């Protein structure tokens, strides 16, 4: 089935439903016109390709992930700064908080300080 055959069938069914008699030439002319209109539908009524929508979704989740990662990093940095102040650790020493709440100082060697 060709594109033109498809539109001929659609128009023929519609014509039959409203009791409209069309000659073969009229049906072919209408089908050709509808086919041409259908080819330009995307320009008349913009509908983005699926890949564009997928790119938009990907940009959205990447932005949300980055925002959450930035928030997490700020939280960790603030917590480490608070620990340094509370335990009177020099501000240039690198301090981390372990998975079970242990506080580690990394100043040449790693040691647990709390």
Secondary structure, 3 states (H helix, E strand, C coil): CCHHHHHHHHHHHHHHHCCCCCCHHHHHHHHHHHHHHHHCHHHHCCCCCHHHHHHHHHHHHHHHHHHHHHHHHHHHHHHHHHHHHHCCCCCCCEEEECCCCCEEEECCCEEECC
